[in-house]
Amino acid sequence: MRILFLENHPMWVHGLPNGFRQLGHQVKTYFPDANTKRAIDLFRPHLVIVMGWTPANDTAEKQLRISKAVRKSGVPLVYWATEDPGYHRKFSRPLVRRIKPDFVFTIHRPTLKEYRKMRIPAAHLDFGYDPGIHKRVAAIKKYRSTAALVANGYIQLYRQKPGHFRFKSLRTLVNPFLANGLDVALYGRYWNKMRGFFRTRLPQESIRGCIPYPKANKVYSSVKFVICPQNAGDRLTQRTYEILASGGLIVTNDTPEIRRWFRPGRDLLVTSSEKMTRSLIRKYARQPGACERIRRNAVRAAAPHAYVHRAQYILRVLRKRGILQRGRGGTGLRNGRGAGPQEGWIR
């Protein structure tokens, strides 16, 4: 198959597109512009995928351009709603109404009912990781520290919603490290604007700035503890899978979704309070052997969540729902639409 992603953001092109490549499909990533229809005609995709909230689709004008180009080609269009549920009303729902996808995948199970109300076929699809990017490597001196956090501060969201789960999560996880005077490295944007957010003021040396997405695994592999905040109790952040796959020793919140997929004390460490976080730090700082076992288990626990498995799931769902048709010959597209010969399915 030929699969076209109308996206070029580093966080996304190093993920799901690679999952399809690992299945043997031809994949192209392309930033949608005035020449999108021509790009579609030249590549002749069997499937077009739009995802996230990025500069590729962040305005109504861009979304309508995508819709027009894809509809003219007759190729099935899928949207992966990675901003649900927080921005469902503000972003996902308006986008879906404009681009009119043939199918929607959402990271949030309860939001499926919203798409049903819109009469849009939808299914759940969680984040994952690419083993070619997020893998364990030897510790690197420049990234060494007791703990590290790779995430943005989101100062604007904090001003709007200071009681958001994310900020409670951050305080539960980070305050104990700072209170104990341990060296904590914070990678990402806006931390210099959130100096008063934590109980202990952030030292200047803790603020490390942004790190290129493909290099984050070097941090995860080089520190004793990796701080992994969550945004809610009913879903997982993408970094959860990426840190596990990189062999990082995660300290995260004790949520139902964490326990749904992973075993605390075996694959990662969980906490429900600052007091408990302090206890975990004291306990595992003295047990390097136990830490190493958890790191190895983390890599194994992450394996089923690689994007190659997410890609397999997407194709399985789309075939079952009749968006893509299995079979030899023909286009492999719903109603026989689209350009290009069928190249054979991965079974």
N, C-alpha and C positions, 0 to 999 in steps of 0.2 A: 504493500500500500504506500501511497504518497500522502503524507500528513503535513498540513501547513498550519503553523502557529503564528497568529498575527500578534507578535510580541517580540521584544528584544531586550527586556530588562534582565540584568545578570542574575537576579534572584530566581527568575523563572526559566530562562533558557538553559540553566544548568540543572534543571530538575526533570519535570515530566517529559519534555522532548527527548531527553536522553533515554528515558524508559522505553519509548517507542523505538528508538534506534537500536537498543539492545535486543529488541524482538526481531530486528531485521528489516524494519520499515525505513523508507526514505523520508527524512524529516527536514523541513525548511522553516527557519524562523524569519519573520519579516515584519518590520515596523510599518503599520498601515498608513498609507499616504495617498496622494492623488493617483498614483500608479498601481494601486492595489489590484484592480481588475486585471490589468496587464500581467502582474505577477502571478495571479491565479491562472490566467490563460497559459502562461509559459510553463508553470510547474505542473498544472493539471492534477490538483490534489483530489483524493477520494474523500477527504475529511478536513474541515477547517475548525480550529480551536482558538477561542478567545478566553483569557483568564485574568483574574485579579482586578485591581484598580491601579493602573499605571499610566504613564504618559501616552501609552498607545491607545487608551480608551477613556480618558478622563474628562471628555467633554461630550455634549450631545452631538455636536458637529462630527466628531470623530466616530462616534457610535453609529450615526446615520450613514456615514461614508462606508463603514464596514458592512453594514446591512445591505446597502445598495450593491456593493461590489460582489458580495458572496451570493446574494439572491440572483443576480444576473447570470452567475456561473451555474446555479442549480446544485451546488455541492452542499451536503449536510453541514450545518453549523452547530457547534457545541460551545456552551459557555461554562467555565468552572468558576463558581462564585466563592471566592476565598475571603470575601469581606463579610459574609453572613456570620452571625445575625446582627452585629453591631451597626452595620451600614446597609442593611437590607433595604430599608425604606428610602434612604438617602441616595444609594448608588445602585445596588444590585437590581432592584425592581424596576427603576426607570431604564436602566441599560437593557434589561430583558425585553421590556416593552418596545424599545427602539430597534434592537437588532433582530428580534423575533427568532431566537435559536430553535433548532429542532429538538434540542435536549439541553437540560441544565444539570450539572453536578454541583452539590453544595457541601461545604465542610461541616455544616451544622444540621444534624438529623431533624430536630424539631422544626426547622425552617422549611422542610419539604412540604408541609401543609400549606405554606404561603404560595408555593408554586402550583400546588394542586388547585388552589382557589383561582389562580390565574389561568388554569387549564394548560399549564406548561408541564410536559413530562419531565420528571426529575428523579435523581437518586443521590445517595450520600457518597462522597469521595473525600477521604481525609488527605492531609499532607503526607509526604514521604521524604525520601532522600535519594541522592545519586551516589552509589558506592565509588564512582570514579572521582568524586569531589570530596565527599565526607567519609574519610577513612582514617584509621589510626596511623600516626607517624611518630618517629622518635621525637622526644621533647627538644624544643629549641630554646636556647638561653634567653633570647630577647623577649620571649613570651612567657617566661616563668613567673609565677606568683602563687600565693596561697589560693586565691580564688579569682575567677574572671566571669564577667557577664558580657555577652555580645548581644546587644539590643539597643533600640533607640529610647530616649527619655520621654518622648511624646509630651512635651510641655503644654501644647495646646489642648490636648485631650485632658490633661491633669487639671487645667484651669476650668474646663467645662464640666468634668466629672471626677472630682477628687476622690469620690468614694468607689470608683471603678475597681473591680476585682484585680485588675493588673497592678494597681498601685498598692493595694493591700498585700498582694503577692510579693512585690518588690521589697516592701518594708520587712515582711516576715523573713525573707531570705537574706537580705543585705545588711540590715541593722546589726545582727550579731557579729558579723565579720568585722565591721567598722568599729563597733564598741570594744572588741577585743584587741584593737590595734593591728589587725592582720592586714597584709598588703592585698588590696583588691583592685583589679584592673577592670575598668569599664570602657568597652569599645562601643562606639555608636555616636549618634548625634544628640545634641541638646543636653547632655549631662552637665555642661558648664552652667546651664540655666536652672538646674535643679539642685543646687548646692544645699539649700535648706530643706530639701525633701526628706532626707534621712535624719535620724536622731543625732547622729554624729556627722559633723560637716565633712563633705568630701575633700580629701587632700588633692591638691592640684595634680600630683603624680599619679593619682588613680584614674584621671580622665585621659584616655589614650587616643581619642578620636576614632574615626571610621577605619575599618579594616576591610579590604576587598573580600567579597563574598566567598570566592574559592579558597581563601586563606584562613577562614575561620577555624577549620579543623586543626590547624597548627596551634591555635590557642587552646582548643579543647584537649589536645594531646599533651600539652606542656604544663598545665596547672594541676594542683591537688584537687580542687573542687570547682565544678562548673555550675554557676548559679543559673537556674532555668525557670524564669517566671512563667506563669500561665495567665491567660486572659479570662478564663472562666472554668467552672468545674465540670462542664459538659462537653468540652472539646480540648484538643491539645494544640499547642503552638508547633509550627514547623520545626523550630530549633530543637524541640524535644527529640525528634527522630534523628536530626543531624548530629546532635551531641552524642547520643547513644552510639550511632554508627562510627563516630570518631573515637570511641573508647574513652569518652569523658566520664568522670565520676559526677553524676548529676545530683544536685540538691534542688528539689522542687516541691511544690505544694501537694499535700495529700488530698487528691480529688478522686471522685468516682471514675473519671475517664482514665486517669493514670492507672488505677487499680484494674480497670477493664482490660488493659493490654500488658501491663508490666507488674512484676513482683517487687515490692519495696524490700530493701535489704539484700536482694539478689541482683536485680538489674540496675537499681538506682536507690537514692535516699529520698525519703519524703518527710515533710514536716507540716505541722498544723499551727505552730506558734513560734515566736522568737525564742522562747525558753527551750523548746524542742530543737530548734536549729543550733543553739549553743551546745546542747548535749551531743548532737551529731558531730559537730566540729571537734569537740574534745575527744569523743570516742574514736573517730576514724583518723584523726591526726596521729594517734598512737598505734594504729593498726595498718601499716602499709601492705601487709599480705592480704588482708580483707579488702582493701581498696583495689588491689590488683585483680582479685577475683571478680569484683563487681564490674570493673572495666571490661574484662573479657566477656562476662555475661551480657553486658550492655551491647556489645557488638553482635552477639548471637541473637539477642532479643530484637534488635533493630532489623535484622535481615528480612523478615516477612513484609516489611513496610517499604522496601526499596521501590523506586518508581517503575521499575520494570513490571512489578506485580500490580501497581496501580494502572499501568497501561493495559495489561491483560484484562483487568476488571472492566475498564472503560469499553474495550472492544466487545467483551462478553455481553455487557448491558446493552450496548447499542445494537448488537445483532439480535438480542432477545426482543428488543422493543421495535425492531424493524427499521431502525435508522440506517443501518448497514446490512446488506444482504450477503449471506455466505453462498459460495458456489463458484464454479469455474466458468470462465467466459463472462461477457457482459461487463458492466461498470462496477458492480458491487455496491451501487448506491440505491437508496430508496427511490422507487418509481423509475429506476434506470437513468436517473438524471446525472449530469456531470460529464466531464471529458476524460479521456484516457482509458486504456484497456485495463481490465482486471489483472493484477500481477500475482494473484495467489495469496491465500490467507495463511497466517501462522496458526497452526492447530495445536 
